[in-house]
């Protein structure tokens, strides 16, 4: 990310130098020519070049400023989401620990192998077969075979039933769900 930022900064400097060179060089040339006829092709051409460079410089500067504000806003939003996520994890840690133990116990009752347990847990988390393969260093075909074994051993039809098995009866506490609704 730093290298990309440095590359963008270098490009900005090059563009600024080029546009300033056009503006300054054109202005100096125009002043040195001391034209008698301001409607000549030469004067109009140089004036157009100077004006174009000014418009481009202004447009780029405004775009960079807008992008910088947007990036900063995105950073603040991301940081707020991280804080929110960490607070949720902290408050839910005990429940998640208990749920993890309960899921692991059920995997044991289904006689899942360690590899099948890994795949089943990642399926519950919403990972795709391809993502699981990448994460675990297995081939996508092997992951599909493990998933099929999980479904067969658990007597479930697929991923949706696997998730429903553990989450179907999960309910929000009575009264709190309606209080939180906008």
C-alpha positions in Angstrom: 0.0 0.0 0.0 2.9 2.4 0.8 4.5 1.7 -2.5 1.3 2.4 -4.3 0.9 5.7 -2.4 4.5 6.7 -3.2 3.8 5.9 -6.9 0.7 8.1 -6.8 2.6 10.9 -5.1 5.3 10.8 -7.8 2.7 10.9 -10.5 1.1 13.9 -8.8 4.4 15.7 -8.6 5.1 15.0 -12.3 1.7 16.3 -13.3 2.0 19.4 -11.2 5.5 20.2 -12.6 4.3 19.6 -16.2 1.2 21.9 -15.8 3.2 24.6 -13.9 5.8 24.4 -16.7 3.1 24.9 -19.3 1.6 27.8 -17.4 4.9 29.6 -16.5 6.6 28.8 -19.9 3.6 30.0 -21.9 3.2 33.1 -19.8 6.9 34.0 -20.1 6.9 33.3 -23.9 3.8 35.4 -24.3 5.3 38.3 -22.3 8.6 38.1 -24.2 6.8 38.2 -27.6 5.1 41.4 -26.7 2.5 40.8 -29.3 0.9 43.8 -31.1 -2.1 41.8 -32.2 -3.7 39.9 -29.4 -6.0 38.0 -31.9 -3.2 36.4 -33.7 -3.0 32.6 -33.9 0.2 32.5 -31.8 -1.3 34.5 -29.0 -4.7 32.6 -29.0 -2.8 29.3 -29.1 -0.6 30.1 -26.1 -3.5 31.6 -24.1 -5.5 28.5 -24.8 -2.6 26.3 -23.6 -2.2 28.4 -20.4 -5.9 28.3 -19.7 -6.1 24.6 -20.4 -3.2 23.9 -18.0 -4.9 26.1 -15.3 -8.2 24.2 -15.7 -6.4 20.8 -15.6 -4.4 21.9 -12.5 -7.5 23.1 -10.8 -9.5 20.0 -11.7 -6.7 17.7 -10.5 -6.3 19.6 -7.3 -10.0 19.5 -6.5 -10.1 15.8 -7.4 -7.2 15.0 -5.1 -8.7 17.0 -2.3 -12.0 15.2 -2.7 -10.3 11.8 -2.8 -8.2 12.6 0.3 -11.4 13.5 2.2 -13.1 10.4 1.0 -10.2 8.2 2.0 -10.1 9.8 5.5 -13.8 9.3 5.9 -13.4 5.7 4.8 -10.6 5.2 7.4 -12.7 6.7 10.1 -15.7 4.5 9.2 -13.4 1.4 9.0 -12.0 2.2 12.4 -15.5 2.6 13.9 -16.5 -0.8 12.4 -13.4 -2.3 14.0 -14.2 -0.8 17.4 -17.8 -2.0 17.0 -16.7 -5.5 16.0 -14.2 -5.7 18.9 -16.9 -4.6 21.4 -19.3 -7.2 20.0 -16.6 -10.0 20.2 -15.8 -9.0 23.8 -19.4 -9.0 24.9 -20.2 -12.2 23.0 -17.0 -14.1 23.9 -18.6 -16.3 26.6 -21.5 -17.2 24.3 -19.2 -17.9 21.3 -17.0 -20.1 23.5 -20.0 -22.1 24.6 -21.4 -22.3 21.0 -17.9 -23.4 19.8 -17.8 -26.2 22.3 -21.4 -27.3 21.5 -20.6 -27.3 17.7 -17.4 -29.3 18.3 -19.3 -31.8 20.5 -21.8 -32.3 17.7 -19.0 -32.8 15.2 -17.7 -35.5 17.5 -21.1 -37.2 17.6 -21.1 -37.2 13.8 -17.6 -38.8 13.9 -16.1 -36.1 11.7 -12.3 -36.3 11.0 -10.2 -33.3 11.9 -10.1 -32.2 8.3 -13.9 -32.6 8.0 -14.3 -30.6 11.2 -12.2 -27.7 9.7 -14.3 -27.7 6.5 -17.6 -27.9 8.4 -16.7 -25.0 10.6 -15.6 -22.9 7.7 -18.8 -23.8 5.8 -20.8 -22.6 8.9 -18.8 -19.3 8.8 -19.9 -18.8 5.2 -16.6 -19.6 3.4 -16.9 -20.9 -0.2 -15.3 -24.2 -1.2 -12.6 -22.2 -3.1 -11.9 -20.0 0.0 -11.7 -23.0 2.2 -9.2 -24.7 -0.2 -7.1 -21.6 -0.3 -7.2 -21.2 3.5 -6.4 -24.8 4.3 -4.0 -25.6 1.5 -6.3 -28.3 0.1 -7.6 -28.6 -3.4 -11.1 -27.4 -4.1 -12.0 -31.0 -5.0 -10.8 -32.3 -1.6 -12.8 -29.6 0.1 -15.9 -30.7 -1.8 -15.3 -34.3 -0.8 -14.9 -33.3 2.9 -18.1 -31.2 2.7 -20.0 -34.1 1.1 -18.7 -36.4 3.9 -19.9 -33.9 6.5 -23.4 -33.8 5.0 -23.5 -37.6 4.6 -22.4 -38.2 8.2 -24.7 -35.6 9.6 -27.6 -36.8 7.4 -28.0 -33.2 6.0 -28.8 -32.2 2.4 -26.2 -29.4 2.2 -24.7 -26.2 3.5 -28.1 -24.5 4.2 -29.2 -27.5 6.4 -25.8 -27.5 8.1 -26.2 -23.9 9.1 -29.9 -24.3 10.0 -28.9 -27.3 12.2 -27.0 -25.0 14.5 -28.8 -21.7 14.0 -32.4 -22.5 13.3 -33.5 -22.0 16.9 -31.4 -19.0 17.6 -33.7 -16.2 18.6 -33.1 -12.6 19.9 -34.2 -12.1 23.5 -37.9 -11.3 23.8 -38.6 -7.6 23.8 -35.1 -6.4 22.9 -35.6 -7.1 19.1 -38.5 -4.8 18.8 -36.8 -2.1 21.0 -33.7 -2.1 18.6 -35.8 -1.8 15.4 -35.7 1.7 13.8 
